[in-house]
C-alpha cells in the first residue's frame, strides 16, 4: 500500500500540462474575444496578485451578483466550460455595463491562478493599489480586444 501512493504521485506529476495551443482544441464556440498566450499569462499573474489581496470574485453566481451591483473590474472567463448555458449570459452583462472581459483557454488554469484546487469558469479581478500597474496593463490589453458581433 505504501508503495502505491508515491507511484500515483509520480504519475500525476508525469502527466504534462497541456500547452496553450493544445488547450485551444477544447474551446467553446462562444469564446470570443480570446486572450493571446502573452495576455493569458499576464491575466494569470494579475489573478495571483489579486488573490493574495482578496480582490477576486470567483464563480458565476458571485460574479453575476457583483456585476449587477455595479462593481468594476476585469472579467475573465474560461473558454473550455461546458455546457455553455452555465455562463453565456455573463459577456452580455459585461457589455451592458461597459466592463472589459476576455476568455482564457483553461478553467483548471484559471482556478489554479486564483489559488484554488478546483477549476472555475469565471473570475472578476478588482483593482487594488498594490498591483495597480499589472491591472492597468491587463485592462488596456483586454479593452483593446475586438468584441464579437
MARVEX-991670 format. One record per atom (N, C-alpha, C): residue number from 1; atom name; x, y, z; residue in three letters. Coordinates in pm, whole numbers. Layout:
BEGIN
+-----+----+--------+--------+--------+-----+
!   k !  a !     c1 !     c2 !     c3 !   r !
+-----+----+--------+--------+--------+-----+
! NUM ! CA !      X !      Y !      Z ! ALA !
...
+-----+----+--------+--------+--------+-----+
***
This chain:
BEGIN
+-----+----+--------+--------+--------+-----+
!   k !  a !     c1 !     c2 !     c3 !   r !
+-----+----+--------+--------+--------+-----+
!   1 !  N !     81 !   -120 !      0 ! UNK !
!   1 ! CA !      0 !      0 !      0 ! UNK !
!   1 !  C !     85 !    126 !      0 ! UNK !
!   2 !  N !    188 !    125 !     82 ! UNK !
!   2 ! CA !    271 !    245 !     95 ! UNK !
!   2 !  C !    342 !    275 !    -36 ! UNK !
!   3 !  N !    370 !    172 !   -117 ! UNK !
!   3 ! CA !    438 !    192 !   -243 ! UNK !
!   3 !  C !    347 !    254 !   -349 ! UNK !
!   4 !  N !    218 !    229 !   -340 ! UNK !
!   4 ! CA !    125 !    277 !   -441 ! UNK !
!   4 !  C !    113 !    429 !   -442 ! UNK !
!   5 !  N !    116 !    489 !   -326 ! UNK !
!   5 ! CA !     98 !    634 !   -318 ! UNK !
!   5 !  C !    209 !    710 !   -389 ! UNK !
!   6 !  N !    339 !    679 !   -366 ! UNK !
!   6 ! CA !    442 !    752 !   -439 ! UNK !
!   6 !  C !    432 !    732 !   -591 ! UNK !
!   7 !  N !    393 !    611 !   -634 ! UNK !
!   7 ! CA !    378 !    586 !   -776 ! UNK !
!   7 !  C !    265 !    670 !   -834 ! UNK !
!   8 !  N !    155 !    679 !   -761 ! UNK !
!   8 ! CA !     40 !    759 !   -807 ! UNK !
!   8 !  C !     79 !    906 !   -815 ! UNK !
!   9 !  N !    156 !    951 !   -717 ! UNK !
!   9 ! CA !    201 !   1091 !   -719 ! UNK !
!   9 !  C !    295 !   1115 !   -837 ! UNK !
!  10 !  N !    380 !   1017 !   -865 ! UNK !
!  10 ! CA !    472 !   1031 !   -978 ! UNK !
!  10 !  C !    395 !   1034 !  -1110 ! UNK !
!  11 !  N !    288 !    953 !  -1121 ! UNK !
!  11 ! CA !    206 !    954 !  -1241 ! UNK !
!  11 !  C !    137 !   1088 !  -1259 ! UNK !
!  12 !  N !     89 !   1146 !  -1151 ! UNK !
!  12 ! CA !     22 !   1275 !  -1158 ! UNK !
!  12 !  C !    119 !   1384 !  -1202 ! UNK !
!  13 !  N !    243 !   1376 !  -1154 ! UNK !
!  13 ! CA !    343 !   1475 !  -1194 ! UNK !
!  13 !  C !    391 !   1451 !  -1337 ! UNK !
!  14 !  N !    388 !   1325 !  -1380 ! UNK !
!  14 ! CA !    437 !   1291 !  -1513 ! UNK !
!  14 !  C !    342 !   1338 !  -1623 ! UNK !
!  15 !  N !    212 !   1351 !  -1592 ! UNK !
!  15 ! CA !    119 !   1398 !  -1694 ! UNK !
!  15 !  C !    146 !   1545 !  -1720 ! UNK !
!  16 !  N !    193 !   1576 !  -1841 ! UNK !
!  16 ! CA !    228 !   1715 !  -1869 ! UNK !
!  16 !  C !    103 !   1801 !  -1882 ! UNK !
!  17 !  N !    114 !   1925 !  -1843 ! UNK !
!  17 ! CA !      3 !   2016 !  -1862 ! UNK !
!  17 !  C !     -8 !   2047 !  -2010 ! UNK !
!  18 !  N !   -129 !   2067 !  -2056 ! UNK !
!  18 ! CA !   -148 !   2097 !  -2197 ! UNK !
!  18 !  C !    -94 !   2236 !  -2229 ! UNK !
!  19 !  N !    -35 !   2249 !  -2345 ! UNK !
!  19 ! CA !     16 !   2378 !  -2389 ! UNK !
!  19 !  C !   -102 !   2466 !  -2432 ! UNK !
!  20 !  N !    -74 !   2593 !  -2452 ! UNK !
!  20 ! CA !   -177 !   2688 !  -2494 ! UNK !
!  20 !  C !   -243 !   2640 !  -2623 ! UNK !
!  21 !  N !   -161 !   2595 !  -2717 ! UNK !
!  21 ! CA !   -212 !   2550 !  -2847 ! UNK !
!  21 !  C !   -301 !   2426 !  -2833 ! UNK !
!  22 !  N !   -264 !   2334 !  -2746 ! UNK !
!  22 ! CA !   -346 !   2215 !  -2723 ! UNK !
!  22 !  C !   -478 !   2250 !  -2654 ! UNK !
!  23 !  N !   -475 !   2349 !  -2567 ! UNK !
!  23 ! CA !   -597 !   2390 !  -2496 ! UNK !
!  23 !  C !   -698 !   2453 !  -2592 ! UNK !
!  24 !  N !   -650 !   2511 !  -2701 ! UNK !
!  24 ! CA !   -739 !   2575 !  -2798 ! UNK !
!  24 !  C !   -833 !   2475 !  -2865 ! UNK !
!  25 !  N !   -796 !   2347 !  -2864 ! UNK !
!  25 ! CA !   -881 !   2244 !  -2925 ! UNK !
!  25 !  C !  -1010 !   2222 !  -2848 ! UNK !
!  26 !  N !  -1014 !   2263 !  -2721 ! UNK !
!  26 ! CA !  -1129 !   2237 !  -2635 ! UNK !
!  26 !  C !  -1217 !   2360 !  -2612 ! UNK !
!  27 !  N !  -1199 !   2464 !  -2691 ! UNK !
!  27 ! CA !  -1273 !   2589 !  -2672 ! UNK !
!  27 !  C !  -1419 !   2577 !  -2713 ! UNK !
!  28 !  N !  -1503 !   2658 !  -2649 ! UNK !
!  28 ! CA !  -1644 !   2671 !  -2686 ! UNK !
!  28 !  C !  -1656 !   2756 !  -2811 ! UNK !
!  29 !  N !  -1768 !   2746 !  -2880 ! UNK !
!  29 ! CA !  -1789 !   2835 !  -2996 ! UNK !
!  29 !  C !  -1808 !   2982 !  -2956 ! UNK !
!  30 !  N !  -1845 !   3009 !  -2830 ! UNK !
!  30 ! CA !  -1869 !   3149 !  -2790 ! UNK !
!  30 !  C !  -1746 !   3215 !  -2729 ! UNK !
!  31 !  N !  -1632 !   3149 !  -2725 ! UNK !
!  31 ! CA !  -1513 !   3200 !  -2656 ! UNK !
!  31 !  C !  -1445 !   3310 !  -2737 ! UNK !
!  32 !  N !  -1512 !   3424 !  -2747 ! UNK !
!  32 ! CA !  -1457 !   3542 !  -2815 ! UNK !
!  32 !  C !  -1484 !   3664 !  -2730 ! UNK !
!  33 !  N !  -1395 !   3754 !  -2707 ! UNK !
!  33 ! CA !  -1257 !   3761 !  -2754 ! UNK !
!  33 !  C !  -1165 !   3672 !  -2670 ! UNK !
!  34 !  N !  -1079 !   3599 !  -2737 ! UNK !
!  34 ! CA !   -986 !   3508 !  -2671 ! UNK !
!  34 !  C !   -853 !   3580 !  -2647 ! UNK !
!  35 !  N !   -802 !   3570 !  -2525 ! UNK !
!  35 ! CA !   -675 !   3632 !  -2492 ! UNK !
!  35 !  C !   -561 !   3556 !  -2560 ! UNK !
!  36 !  N !   -462 !   3628 !  -2605 ! UNK !
!  36 ! CA !   -344 !   3565 !  -2665 ! UNK !
!  36 !  C !   -266 !   3493 !  -2556 ! UNK !
!  37 !  N !   -164 !   3416 !  -2596 ! UNK !
!  37 ! CA !    -83 !   3344 !  -2499 ! UNK !
!  37 !  C !    -17 !   3442 !  -2401 ! UNK !
!  38 !  N !     34 !   3551 !  -2454 ! UNK !
!  38 ! CA !    102 !   3651 !  -2370 ! UNK !
!  38 !  C !      4 !   3718 !  -2273 ! UNK !
!  39 !  N !   -113 !   3757 !  -2324 ! UNK !
!  39 ! CA !   -214 !   3821 !  -2239 ! UNK !
!  39 !  C !   -268 !   3723 !  -2135 ! UNK !
!  40 !  N !   -281 !   3596 !  -2173 ! UNK !
!  40 ! CA !   -327 !   3493 !  -2079 ! UNK !
!  40 !  C !   -232 !   3485 !  -1960 ! UNK !
!  41 !  N !   -102 !   3485 !  -1988 ! UNK !
!  41 ! CA !     -3 !   3481 !  -1879 ! UNK !
!  41 !  C !    -13 !   3605 !  -1790 ! UNK !
!  42 !  N !    -32 !   3722 !  -1851 ! UNK !
!  42 ! CA !    -46 !   3845 !  -1774 ! UNK !
!  42 !  C !   -170 !   3841 !  -1685 ! UNK !
!  43 !  N !   -280 !   3790 !  -1740 ! UNK !
!  43 ! CA !   -404 !   3779 !  -1662 ! UNK !
!  43 !  C !   -386 !   3685 !  -1544 ! UNK !
!  44 !  N !   -321 !   3570 !  -1566 ! UNK !
!  44 ! CA !   -296 !   3476 !  -1457 ! UNK !
!  44 !  C !   -210 !   3541 !  -1349 ! UNK !
!  45 !  N !   -111 !   3618 !  -1390 ! UNK !
!  45 ! CA !    -23 !   3688 !  -1295 ! UNK !
!  45 !  C !   -103 !   3788 !  -1212 ! UNK !
!  46 !  N !   -189 !   3863 !  -1280 ! UNK !
!  46 ! CA !   -274 !   3961 !  -1212 ! UNK !
!  46 !  C !   -372 !   3890 !  -1117 ! UNK !
!  47 !  N !   -425 !   3776 !  -1158 ! UNK !
!  47 ! CA !   -517 !   3699 !  -1074 ! UNK !
!  47 !  C !   -447 !   3650 !   -949 ! UNK !
!  48 !  N !   -322 !   3603 !   -964 ! UNK !
!  48 ! CA !   -246 !   3556 !   -847 ! UNK !
!  48 !  C !   -222 !   3670 !   -748 ! UNK !
!  49 !  N !   -189 !   3789 !   -800 ! UNK !
!  49 ! CA !   -168 !   3905 !   -712 ! UNK !
!  49 !  C !   -298 !   3946 !   -645 ! UNK !
!  50 !  N !   -408 !   3944 !   -720 ! UNK !
!  50 ! CA !   -538 !   3981 !   -664 ! UNK !
!  50 !  C !   -582 !   3882 !   -557 ! UNK !
!  51 !  N !   -549 !   3754 !   -576 ! UNK !
!  51 ! CA !   -587 !   3652 !   -479 ! UNK !
!  51 !  C !   -516 !   3674 !   -346 ! UNK !
!  52 !  N !   -391 !   3722 !   -350 ! UNK !
!  52 ! CA !   -317 !   3750 !   -227 ! UNK !
!  52 !  C !   -384 !   3860 !   -146 ! UNK !
!  53 !  N !   -445 !   3957 !   -217 ! UNK !
!  53 ! CA !   -510 !   4071 !   -150 ! UNK !
!  53 !  C !   -660 !   4052 !   -138 ! UNK !
!  54 !  N !   -709 !   3933 !   -171 ! UNK !
!  54 ! CA !   -852 !   3900 !   -164 ! UNK !
!  54 !  C !   -937 !   3999 !   -244 ! UNK !
!  55 !  N !   -892 !   4027 !   -367 ! UNK !
!  55 ! CA !   -963 !   4119 !   -455 ! UNK !
!  55 !  C !  -1023 !   4047 !   -576 ! UNK !
!  56 !  N !  -1065 !   3923 !   -555 ! UNK !
!  56 ! CA !  -1125 !   3844 !   -662 ! UNK !
!  56 !  C !  -1271 !   3814 !   -632 ! UNK !
!  57 !  N !  -1348 !   3802 !   -737 ! UNK !
!  57 ! CA !  -1483 !   3748 !   -731 ! UNK !
!  57 !  C !  -1476 !   3621 !   -815 ! UNK !
!  58 !  N !  -1519 !   3509 !   -760 ! UNK !
!  58 ! CA !  -1498 !   3380 !   -823 ! UNK !
!  58 !  C !  -1629 !   3303 !   -835 ! UNK !
!  59 !  N !  -1656 !   3252 !   -954 ! UNK !
!  59 ! CA !  -1777 !   3173 !   -976 ! UNK !
!  59 !  C !  -1888 !   3254 !  -1040 ! UNK !
!  60 !  N !  -1975 !   3186 !  -1110 ! UNK !
!  60 ! CA !  -2080 !   3252 !  -1187 ! UNK !
!  60 !  C !  -2174 !   3333 !  -1098 ! UNK !
!  61 !  N !  -2223 !   3273 !   -990 ! UNK !
!  61 ! CA !  -2320 !   3342 !   -905 ! UNK !
!  61 !  C !  -2261 !   3469 !   -842 ! UNK !
!  62 !  N !  -2139 !   3457 !   -792 ! UNK !
!  62 ! CA !  -2077 !   3572 !   -724 ! UNK !
!  62 !  C !  -2044 !   3683 !   -823 ! UNK !
!  63 !  N !  -1986 !   3648 !   -937 ! UNK !
!  63 ! CA !  -1952 !   3749 !  -1038 ! UNK !
!  63 !  C !  -2079 !   3816 !  -1089 ! UNK !
!  64 !  N !  -2182 !   3738 !  -1116 ! UNK !
!  64 ! CA !  -2308 !   3793 !  -1163 ! UNK !
!  64 !  C !  -2368 !   3891 !  -1062 ! UNK !
!  65 !  N !  -2362 !   3855 !   -936 ! UNK !
!  65 ! CA !  -2417 !   3940 !   -831 ! UNK !
!  65 !  C !  -2346 !   4076 !   -827 ! UNK !
!  66 !  N !  -2212 !   4073 !   -836 ! UNK !
!  66 ! CA !  -2138 !   4198 !   -826 ! UNK !
!  66 !  C !  -2140 !   4280 !   -954 ! UNK !
!  67 !  N !  -2159 !   4216 !  -1069 ! UNK !
!  67 ! CA !  -2180 !   4292 !  -1193 ! UNK !
!  67 !  C !  -2312 !   4368 !  -1181 ! UNK !
!  68 !  N !  -2415 !   4301 !  -1128 ! UNK !
!  68 ! CA !  -2545 !   4366 !  -1110 ! UNK !
!  68 !  C !  -2538 !   4481 !  -1011 ! UNK !
!  69 !  N !  -2451 !   4469 !   -910 ! UNK !
!  69 ! CA !  -2435 !   4575 !   -812 ! UNK !
!  69 !  C !  -2354 !   4692 !   -865 ! UNK !
!  70 !  N !  -2291 !   4676 !   -982 ! UNK !
!  70 ! CA !  -2216 !   4785 !  -1042 ! UNK !
!  70 !  C !  -2068 !   4786 !  -1008 ! UNK !
!  71 !  N !  -2015 !   4677 !   -959 ! UNK !
!  71 ! CA !  -1873 !   4670 !   -926 ! UNK !
!  71 !  C !  -1790 !   4669 !  -1054 ! UNK !
!  72 !  N !  -1675 !   4736 !  -1051 ! UNK !
!  72 ! CA !  -1587 !   4745 !  -1167 ! UNK !
!  72 !  C !  -1474 !   4644 !  -1156 ! UNK !
!  73 !  N !  -1426 !   4599 !  -1271 ! UNK !
!  73 ! CA !  -1315 !   4505 !  -1274 ! UNK !
!  73 !  C !  -1306 !   4438 !  -1410 ! UNK !
!  74 !  N !  -1206 !   4351 !  -1424 ! UNK !
!  74 ! CA !  -1188 !   4275 !  -1547 ! UNK !
!  74 !  C !  -1249 !   4137 !  -1525 ! UNK !
!  75 !  N !  -1336 !   4096 !  -1614 ! UNK !
!  75 ! CA !  -1397 !   3963 !  -1605 ! UNK !
!  75 !  C !  -1320 !   3868 !  -1695 ! UNK !
!  76 !  N !  -1276 !   3757 !  -1639 ! UNK !
!  76 ! CA !  -1201 !   3655 !  -1714 ! UNK !
!  76 !  C !  -1284 !   3527 !  -1713 ! UNK !
!  77 !  N !  -1315 !   3477 !  -1832 ! UNK !
!  77 ! CA !  -1397 !   3357 !  -1845 ! UNK !
!  77 !  C !  -1313 !   3243 !  -1904 ! UNK !
!  78 !  N !  -1344 !   3121 !  -1863 ! UNK !
!  78 ! CA !  -1275 !   3003 !  -1917 ! UNK !
!  78 !  C !  -1343 !   2960 !  -2045 ! UNK !
!  79 !  N !  -1265 !   2936 !  -2149 ! UNK !
!  79 ! CA !  -1321 !   2902 !  -2279 ! UNK !
!  79 !  C !  -1357 !   2757 !  -2296 ! UNK !
!  80 !  N !  -1321 !   2671 !  -2199 ! UNK !
!  80 ! CA !  -1349 !   2528 !  -2214 ! UNK !
!  80 !  C !  -1461 !   2479 !  -2123 ! UNK !
!  81 !  N !  -1546 !   2569 !  -2077 ! UNK !
!  81 ! CA !  -1657 !   2532 !  -1989 ! UNK !
!  81 !  C !  -1774 !   2476 !  -2070 ! UNK !
!  82 !  N !  -1822 !   2361 !  -2025 ! UNK !
!  82 ! CA !  -1940 !   2300 !  -2088 ! UNK !
!  82 !  C !  -2039 !   2264 !  -1979 ! UNK !
!  83 !  N !  -2165 !   2275 !  -1994 ! UNK !
!  83 ! CA !  -2234 !   2337 !  -2107 ! UNK !
!  83 !  C !  -2221 !   2490 !  -2102 ! UNK !
!  84 !  N !  -2227 !   2552 !  -2218 ! UNK !
!  84 ! CA !  -2207 !   2697 !  -2223 ! UNK !
!  84 !  C !  -2323 !   2774 !  -2162 ! UNK !
!  85 !  N !  -2437 !   2709 !  -2145 ! UNK !
!  85 ! CA !  -2554 !   2773 !  -2085 ! UNK !
!  85 !  C !  -2525 !   2821 !  -1944 ! UNK !
!  86 !  N !  -2427 !   2761 !  -1879 ! UNK !
!  86 ! CA !  -2393 !   2795 !  -1741 ! UNK !
!  86 !  C !  -2353 !   2942 !  -1729 ! UNK !
!  87 !  N !  -2280 !   2993 !  -1827 ! UNK !
!  87 ! CA !  -2224 !   3127 !  -1812 ! UNK !
!  87 !  C !  -2233 !   3214 !  -1938 ! UNK !
!  88 !  N !  -2314 !   3177 !  -2034 ! UNK !
!  88 ! CA !  -2320 !   3251 !  -2160 ! UNK !
!  88 !  C !  -2383 !   3390 !  -2145 ! UNK !
!  89 !  N !  -2448 !   3417 !  -2032 ! UNK !
!  89 ! CA !  -2509 !   3548 !  -2010 ! UNK !
!  89 !  C !  -2410 !   3651 !  -1953 ! UNK !
!  90 !  N !  -2298 !   3605 !  -1900 ! UNK !
!  90 ! CA !  -2201 !   3695 !  -1836 ! UNK !
!  90 !  C !  -2143 !   3798 !  -1935 ! UNK !
!  91 !  N !  -2098 !   3756 !  -2057 ! UNK !
!  91 ! CA !  -2045 !   3857 !  -2150 ! UNK !
!  91 !  C !  -2147 !   3966 !  -2185 ! UNK !
!  92 !  N !  -2273 !   3928 !  -2197 ! UNK !
!  92 ! CA !  -2377 !   4027 !  -2229 ! UNK !
!  92 !  C !  -2392 !   4127 !  -2116 ! UNK !
!  93 !  N !  -2388 !   4076 !  -1992 ! UNK !
!  93 ! CA !  -2397 !   4165 !  -1876 ! UNK !
!  93 !  C !  -2278 !   4261 !  -1874 ! UNK !
!  94 !  N !  -2159 !   4210 !  -1907 ! UNK !
!  94 ! CA !  -2039 !   4294 !  -1910 ! UNK !
!  94 !  C !  -2050 !   4402 !  -2017 ! UNK !
!  95 !  N !  -2099 !   4364 !  -2135 ! UNK !
!  95 ! CA !  -2114 !   4462 !  -2242 ! UNK !
!  95 !  C !  -2216 !   4570 !  -2205 ! UNK !
!  96 !  N !  -2324 !   4532 !  -2140 ! UNK !
!  96 ! CA !  -2427 !   4628 !  -2098 ! UNK !
!  96 !  C !  -2370 !   4731 !  -2001 ! UNK !
!  97 !  N !  -2275 !   4690 !  -1919 ! UNK !
!  97 ! CA !  -2218 !   4779 !  -1817 ! UNK !
!  97 !  C !  -2079 !   4830 !  -1854 ! UNK !
!  98 !  N !  -2038 !   4810 !  -1978 ! UNK !
!  98 ! CA !  -1908 !   4855 !  -2030 ! UNK !
!  98 !  C !  -1791 !   4801 !  -1948 ! UNK !
!  99 !  N !  -1800 !   4676 !  -1906 ! UNK !
!  99 ! CA !  -1690 !   4611 !  -1834 ! UNK !
!  99 !  C !  -1608 !   4530 !  -1934 ! UNK !
! 100 !  N !  -1475 !   4536 !  -1923 ! UNK !
! 100 ! CA !  -1392 !   4456 !  -2013 ! UNK !
! 100 !  C !  -1397 !   4308 !  -1973 ! UNK !
! 101 !  N !  -1396 !   4220 !  -2072 ! UNK !
! 101 ! CA !  -1392 !   4077 !  -2044 ! UNK !
! 101 !  C !  -1312 !   4007 !  -2152 ! UNK !
! 102 !  N !  -1256 !   3892 !  -2116 ! UNK !
! 102 ! CA !  -1180 !   3811 !  -2211 ! UNK !
! 102 !  C !  -1191 !   3665 !  -2171 ! UNK !
! 103 !  N !  -1171 !   3579 !  -2268 ! UNK !
! 103 ! CA !  -1169 !   3435 !  -2243 ! UNK !
! 103 !  C !  -1025 !   3386 !  -2239 ! UNK !
! 104 !  N !   -997 !   3293 !  -2150 ! UNK !
! 104 ! CA !   -870 !   3222 !  -2147 ! UNK !
! 104 !  C !   -903 !   3075 !  -2177 ! UNK !
! 105 !  N !   -807 !   2996 !  -2225 ! UNK !
! 105 ! CA !   -842 !   2862 !  -2272 ! UNK !
! 105 !  C !   -881 !   2759 !  -2165 ! UNK !
! 106 !  N !   -833 !   2771 !  -2041 ! UNK !
! 106 ! CA !   -850 !   2661 !  -1947 ! UNK !
! 106 !  C !   -911 !   2703 !  -1814 ! UNK !
! 107 !  N !  -1018 !   2632 !  -1772 ! UNK !
! 107 ! CA !  -1080 !   2660 !  -1643 ! UNK !
! 107 !  C !   -995 !   2608 !  -1528 ! UNK !
! 108 !  N !   -919 !   2500 !  -1550 ! UNK !
! 108 ! CA !   -834 !   2448 !  -1441 ! UNK !
! 108 !  C !   -717 !   2543 !  -1416 ! UNK !
! 109 !  N !   -660 !   2602 !  -1522 ! UNK !
! 109 ! CA !   -553 !   2701 !  -1504 ! UNK !
! 109 !  C !   -606 !   2827 !  -1437 ! UNK !
! 110 !  N !   -729 !   2864 !  -1471 ! UNK !
! 110 ! CA !   -792 !   2982 !  -1412 ! UNK !
! 110 !  C !   -813 !   2962 !  -1262 ! UNK !
! 111 !  N !   -860 !   2844 !  -1224 ! UNK !
! 111 ! CA !   -877 !   2812 !  -1083 ! UNK !
! 111 !  C !   -744 !   2807 !  -1009 ! UNK !
! 112 !  N !   -642 !   2750 !  -1072 ! UNK !
! 112 ! CA !   -509 !   2740 !  -1010 ! UNK !
! 112 !  C !   -448 !   2878 !   -989 ! UNK !
! 113 !  N !   -468 !   2969 !  -1084 ! UNK !
! 113 ! CA !   -416 !   3105 !  -1070 ! UNK !
! 113 !  C !   -482 !   3177 !   -953 ! UNK !
! 114 !  N !   -608 !   3141 !   -925 ! UNK !
! 114 ! CA !   -681 !   3203 !   -813 ! UNK !
! 114 !  C !   -644 !   3138 !   -680 ! UNK !
! 115 !  N !   -556 !   3039 !   -684 ! UNK !
! 115 ! CA !   -512 !   2974 !   -560 ! UNK !
! 115 !  C !   -607 !   2866 !   -512 ! UNK !
! 116 !  N !   -680 !   2805 !   -604 ! UNK !
! 116 ! CA !   -777 !   2702 !   -570 ! UNK !
! 116 !  C !   -740 !   2571 !   -637 ! UNK !
! 117 !  N !   -775 !   2461 !   -575 ! UNK !
! 117 ! CA !   -752 !   2331 !   -637 ! UNK !
! 117 !  C !   -863 !   2299 !   -737 ! UNK !
! 118 !  N !   -976 !   2367 !   -723 ! UNK !
! 118 ! CA !  -1090 !   2343 !   -812 ! UNK !
! 118 !  C !  -1087 !   2437 !   -932 ! UNK !
! 119 !  N !  -1129 !   2386 !  -1048 ! UNK !
! 119 ! CA !  -1140 !   2474 !  -1165 ! UNK !
! 119 !  C !  -1254 !   2574 !  -1147 ! UNK !
! 120 !  N !  -1243 !   2687 !  -1212 ! UNK !
! 120 ! CA !  -1352 !   2786 !  -1206 ! UNK !
! 120 !  C !  -1374 !   2841 !  -1346 ! UNK !
! 121 !  N !  -1498 !   2876 !  -1378 ! UNK !
! 121 ! CA !  -1526 !   2919 !  -1515 ! UNK !
! 121 !  C !  -1529 !   3071 !  -1531 ! UNK !
! 122 !  N !  -1537 !   3145 !  -1423 ! UNK !
! 122 ! CA !  -1536 !   3291 !  -1436 ! UNK !
! 122 !  C !  -1479 !   3356 !  -1310 ! UNK !
! 123 !  N !  -1398 !   3460 !  -1333 ! UNK !
! 123 ! CA !  -1336 !   3535 !  -1224 ! UNK !
! 123 !  C !  -1343 !   3683 !  -1258 ! UNK !
! 124 !  N !  -1369 !   3766 !  -1158 ! UNK !
! 124 ! CA !  -1361 !   3911 !  -1177 ! UNK !
! 124 !  C !  -1244 !   3963 !  -1094 ! UNK !
! 125 !  N !  -1153 !   4033 !  -1160 ! UNK !
! 125 ! CA !  -1037 !   4092 !  -1091 ! UNK !
! 125 !  C !  -1073 !   4236 !  -1057 ! UNK !
! 126 !  N !  -1070 !   4267 !   -929 ! UNK !
! 126 ! CA !  -1098 !   4404 !   -886 ! UNK !
! 126 !  C !   -968 !   4482 !   -877 ! UNK !
! 127 !  N !   -970 !   4613 !   -907 ! UNK !
! 127 ! CA !   -848 !   4693 !   -897 ! UNK !
! 127 !  C !   -804 !   4712 !   -752 ! UNK !
! 128 !  N !   -672 !   4723 !   -731 ! UNK !
! 128 ! CA !   -615 !   4744 !   -598 ! UNK !
! 128 !  C !   -481 !   4814 !   -615 ! UNK !
! 129 !  N !   -448 !   4902 !   -523 ! UNK !
! 129 ! CA !   -327 !   4983 !   -537 ! UNK !
! 129 !  C !   -197 !   4902 !   -536 ! UNK !
! 130 !  N !   -195 !   4784 !   -472 ! UNK !
! 130 ! CA !    -71 !   4707 !   -462 ! UNK !
! 130 !  C !    -30 !   4642 !   -594 ! UNK !
! 131 !  N !   -124 !   4619 !   -684 ! UNK !
! 131 ! CA !    -89 !   4562 !   -815 ! UNK !
! 131 !  C !   -150 !   4645 !   -928 ! UNK !
! 132 !  N !   -163 !   4774 !   -905 ! UNK !
! 132 ! CA !   -230 !   4864 !  -1000 ! UNK !
! 132 !  C !   -164 !   4864 !  -1138 ! UNK !
! 133 !  N !    -30 !   4858 !  -1140 ! UNK !
! 133 ! CA !     41 !   4863 !  -1268 ! UNK !
! 133 !  C !      7 !   4740 !  -1354 ! UNK !
! 134 !  N !     10 !   4622 !  -1294 ! UNK !
! 134 ! CA !    -24 !   4499 !  -1366 ! UNK !
! 134 !  C !   -170 !   4502 !  -1409 ! UNK !
! 135 !  N !   -257 !   4549 !  -1320 ! UNK !
! 135 ! CA !   -400 !   4556 !  -1350 ! UNK !
! 135 !  C !   -425 !   4651 !  -1469 ! UNK !
! 136 !  N !   -362 !   4768 !  -1467 ! UNK !
! 136 ! CA !   -381 !   4865 !  -1575 ! UNK !
! 136 !  C !   -333 !   4810 !  -1710 ! UNK !
! 137 !  N !   -222 !   4739 !  -1705 ! UNK !
! 137 ! CA !   -167 !   4677 !  -1827 ! UNK !
! 137 !  C !   -267 !   4576 !  -1884 ! UNK !
! 138 !  N !   -321 !   4492 !  -1797 ! UNK !
! 138 ! CA !   -420 !   4392 !  -1840 ! UNK !
! 138 !  C !   -548 !   4460 !  -1889 ! UNK !
! 139 !  N !   -592 !   4561 !  -1817 ! UNK !
! 139 ! CA !   -714 !   4634 !  -1854 ! UNK !
! 139 !  C !   -700 !   4695 !  -1994 ! UNK !
! 140 !  N !   -586 !   4754 !  -2022 ! UNK !
! 140 ! CA !   -561 !   4816 !  -2152 ! UNK !
! 140 !  C !   -567 !   4713 !  -2264 ! UNK !
! 141 !  N !   -500 !   4598 !  -2241 ! UNK !
! 141 ! CA !   -496 !   4495 !  -2345 ! UNK !
! 141 !  C !   -631 !   4427 !  -2364 ! UNK !
! 142 !  N !   -703 !   4400 !  -2255 ! UNK !
! 142 ! CA !   -834 !   4336 !  -2266 ! UNK !
! 142 !  C !   -934 !   4431 !  -2333 ! UNK !
! 143 !  N !   -926 !   4559 !  -2301 ! UNK !
! 143 ! CA !  -1016 !   4657 !  -2363 ! UNK !
! 143 !  C !   -989 !   4670 !  -2513 ! UNK !
! 144 !  N !   -864 !   4645 !  -2554 ! UNK !
! 144 ! CA !   -828 !   4657 !  -2696 ! UNK !
! 144 !  C !   -873 !   4538 !  -2778 ! UNK !
! 145 !  N !   -911 !   4427 !  -2713 ! UNK !
! 145 ! CA !   -957 !   4309 !  -2787 ! UNK !
! 145 !  C !  -1088 !   4340 !  -2860 ! UNK !
! 146 !  N !  -1103 !   4290 !  -2982 ! UNK !
! 146 ! CA !  -1228 !   4316 !  -3056 ! UNK !
! 146 !  C !  -1343 !   4234 !  -2997 ! UNK !
! 147 !  N !  -1457 !   4300 !  -2977 ! UNK !
! 147 ! CA !  -1575 !   4232 !  -2925 ! UNK !
! 147 !  C !  -1642 !   4152 !  -3036 ! UNK !
! 148 !  N !  -1704 !   4038 !  -3002 ! UNK !
! 148 ! CA !  -1775 !   3961 !  -3105 ! UNK !
! 148 !  C !  -1898 !   4037 !  -3152 ! UNK !
! 149 !  N !  -1941 !   4007 !  -3273 ! UNK !
! 149 ! CA !  -2057 !   4077 !  -3328 ! UNK !
! 149 !  C !  -2187 !   4023 !  -3273 ! UNK !
+-----+----+--------+--------+--------+-----+
***
